[in-house]
Amino acid sequence: MSKSTLTVGLIGYQFMGKAHSNAYRQVNRFFDLPYQVRMKTICGRTEPGVKNAAEVFGWEGYETDWRKVVADPEIDVIDVSTPGSSHCEIACAAAEAGKIVFCEKPIGNTLDEAERMRAAVQKSGKPSVVFHNYRHIPAVALARQMLADGRLGRVYHFRAVYLQDWIADPQFPLVWRLQRESAGSGSLGDIGSHIIDLARHLVGEFDSVCGHMETFIKERPMVGEVDDKLGAKASSEKGQVTVDDAAMLLARFKSGAVGTFEASRFAVGRKNHNRFEINAEGGSLVFNLERMNELQFYDNSDPSPEQGFRLIQTTQSDHPYAGHYWPVGHIIGYEHTFVNLVASAIEAIAAGREPFPNIEDGYQNQRVLDAVERSSASRSWINL
Ligand SMILES: NC(=O)c1ccc[n+]([C@@H]2O[C@H](COP(=O)([O-])OP(=O)(O)OC[C@H]3O[C@@H](n4cnc5c(N)ncnc54)[C@H](O)[C@@H]3O)[C@@H](O)[C@H]2O)c1
């Protein structure tokens, strides 16, 4: 890594490829950072697609073989934004080549893969990042600050849902997210892992879990022709869905707090409804991604007849991250969660601190995912 430049190679150029590219492009425009990000290479398997992505997202060049990106001596960071089945191989190779690993969530498809990734990163001695981006929303970071400052005292409940509906149509095709060999699990790992991460960040480590996973539609049309604008179309052939459509869990935390979690891609009408509520001795906090610039706070110590939930608009310059953007009241959106995460990671790397969340967080998250799967299969509580 040269003194002033952090050179990135990004593997994957679709949904997360776009979100991460935008973060690398914007981060030095909003944050005064010790490193300038250099967007050197973006990688994907299909040349016309990745060439176009390089041009549109602003990368210097592109590759169709991730191994060439990992072998590039100019690259400091390898960002793994492919489906879960290739995370372990790419991240381990990158760590072995001495690169800083930035990886999408969940880090592996199995606990064994997550263990291998953690070991490879630890052996490299380099920092790491896992893209649980919701930690870096101003409202969530403020909630964390209030909890860490003891403003809420003992936490009793963490109650979270992450609800979508994009596969509720039984004719929706069998894309990679519905196959165990490519995705590891379904709603559990895809969206449940985010609320599990938020719980670990805000309330602490899990002690035990009792999970239930359900697959409502067991067979779907295979993916046919892929249209650049409309995405995958259904073919006339059918294939088996091998992951959960919905996952639920009860949890006990090491602190003695309890939690309930629900992750579903069958919550008809819910598009990206990621919401949590914390009930504690000193009050309650509520966050909803659909109103991501707001945090609700109920102050239990307020004796006045006006006591009630107050709405904090987290756009003041003294709110986490907010001062890097616009004047008060001028809101930010989904893409800024990635910009904030990358800014926070670069600051940590420059200061010799471990960024958060990192490979250890990814591994601890995967332990919970694994325990939920075992709990659901055995219909019993599992200790972590
Ligand atoms: N942090 C978040 O909020 C969030 C949101 C969505 C997805 N994700 C995670 O991001 C990862 C990618 O998901 P996505 O939605 O971007 O998927 P996607 O299907 O939109 O894109 C996957 C990309 O990986 C590329 N790819 C696949 N195999 C490859 C290989 N062997 N070599 C090079 N490129 C390869 C594909 O060409 C494509 O560009 C997954 O782990 C997913 O769970 C995270």
The ligand as an SDF file (V2000), in Angstrom:
LIG
                    3D

 44 48  0  0  0  0  0  0  0  0999 V2000
  -24.7030   -6.0510    2.2210 N   0  0  0  0  0  0  0  0  0  0  0  0
  -25.8980   -6.1830    1.6710 C   0  0  0  0  0  0  0  0  0  0  0  0
  -26.8450   -5.5410    2.0550 O   0  0  0  0  0  0  0  0  0  0  0  0
  -26.0850   -7.1700    0.5410 C   0  0  0  0  0  0  0  0  0  0  0  0
  -27.1460   -7.0340   -0.3600 C   0  0  0  0  0  0  0  0  0  0  0  0
  -27.2290   -7.9350   -1.4330 C   0  0  0  0  0  0  0  0  0  0  0  0
  -26.3110   -8.9550   -1.5540 C   0  0  0  0  0  0  0  0  0  0  0  0
  -25.3150   -9.0870   -0.6410 N   0  0  0  0  0  0  0  0  0  0  0  0
  -24.3000  -10.1680   -0.7700 C   0  0  0  0  0  0  0  0  0  0  0  0
  -23.4150   -9.8080   -1.8390 O   0  0  0  0  0  0  0  0  0  0  0  0
  -22.9770  -10.9810   -2.5270 C   0  0  0  0  0  0  0  0  0  0  0  0
  -23.3090  -10.8300   -4.0030 C   0  0  0  0  0  0  0  0  0  0  0  0
  -24.7020  -10.6340   -4.1270 O   0  0  0  0  0  0  0  0  0  0  0  0
  -25.3250   -9.7590   -5.3060 P   0  0  0  0  0  0  0  0  0  0  0  0
  -26.7030   -9.4250   -4.9070 O   0  0  0  0  0  0  0  0  0  0  0  0
  -24.3940   -8.6860   -5.7010 O   0  0  0  0  0  0  0  0  0  0  0  0
  -25.3710  -10.8650   -6.4560 O   0  0  0  0  0  0  0  0  0  0  0  0
  -25.5390  -10.6410   -8.0070 P   0  0  0  0  0  0  0  0  0  0  0  0
  -26.0670  -11.9210   -8.5360 O   0  0  0  0  0  0  0  0  0  0  0  0
  -26.2610   -9.3690   -8.2710 O   0  0  0  0  0  0  0  0  0  0  0  0
  -24.0160  -10.4340   -8.4840 O   0  0  0  0  0  0  0  0  0  0  0  0
  -23.0560  -11.4390   -8.3330 C   0  0  0  0  0  0  0  0  0  0  0  0
  -21.8370  -11.0700   -9.1460 C   0  0  0  0  0  0  0  0  0  0  0  0
  -20.8040  -12.0390   -8.9380 O   0  0  0  0  0  0  0  0  0  0  0  0
  -20.2210  -12.3640  -10.2040 C   0  0  0  0  0  0  0  0  0  0  0  0
  -19.5940  -13.6870  -10.0760 N   0  0  0  0  0  0  0  0  0  0  0  0
  -20.1580  -14.8580   -9.7050 C   0  0  0  0  0  0  0  0  0  0  0  0
  -19.2280  -15.8330   -9.6900 N   0  0  0  0  0  0  0  0  0  0  0  0
  -18.0550  -15.2560  -10.0500 C   0  0  0  0  0  0  0  0  0  0  0  0
  -16.7370  -15.7320  -10.2260 C   0  0  0  0  0  0  0  0  0  0  0  0
  -16.4390  -17.0060  -10.0200 N   0  0  0  0  0  0  0  0  0  0  0  0
  -15.7760  -14.8570  -10.6380 N   0  0  0  0  0  0  0  0  0  0  0  0
  -16.0710  -13.5550  -10.8400 C   0  0  0  0  0  0  0  0  0  0  0  0
  -17.3100  -13.0450  -10.6690 N   0  0  0  0  0  0  0  0  0  0  0  0
  -18.2760  -13.8910  -10.3020 C   0  0  0  0  0  0  0  0  0  0  0  0
  -21.3740  -12.2960  -11.1590 C   0  0  0  0  0  0  0  0  0  0  0  0
  -20.9090  -12.1460  -12.4780 O   0  0  0  0  0  0  0  0  0  0  0  0
  -22.0780  -11.0320  -10.6470 C   0  0  0  0  0  0  0  0  0  0  0  0
  -21.4610   -9.8800  -11.1790 O   0  0  0  0  0  0  0  0  0  0  0  0
  -23.6650  -12.1560   -1.8350 C   0  0  0  0  0  0  0  0  0  0  0  0
  -22.7870  -12.6830   -0.8730 O   0  0  0  0  0  0  0  0  0  0  0  0
  -24.8710  -11.5190   -1.1470 C   0  0  0  0  0  0  0  0  0  0  0  0
  -25.3040  -12.2190    0.0020 O   0  0  0  0  0  0  0  0  0  0  0  0
  -25.1930   -8.2090    0.3820 C   0  0  0  0  0  0  0  0  0  0  0  0
  1  2  1  0
  2  3  2  0
  2  4  1  0
  4  5  1  0
  4 44  2  0
  5  6  2  0
  6  7  1  0
  7  8  2  0
  8  9  1  0
  8 44  1  0
  9 10  1  0
  9 42  1  0
 10 11  1  0
 11 12  1  0
 11 40  1  0
 12 13  1  0
 13 14  1  0
 14 15  2  0
 14 16  1  0
 14 17  1  0
 17 18  1  0
 18 19  2  0
 18 20  1  0
 18 21  1  0
 21 22  1  0
 22 23  1  0
 23 24  1  0
 23 38  1  0
 24 25  1  0
 25 26  1  0
 25 36  1  0
 26 27  1  0
 26 35  1  0
 27 28  2  0
 28 29  1  0
 29 30  1  0
 29 35  2  0
 30 31  1  0
 30 32  2  0
 32 33  1  0
 33 34  2  0
 34 35  1  0
 36 37  1  0
 36 38  1  0
 38 39  1  0
 40 41  1  0
 40 42  1  0
 42 43  1  0
M  CHG  2   8   1  16  -1
M  END
$$$$
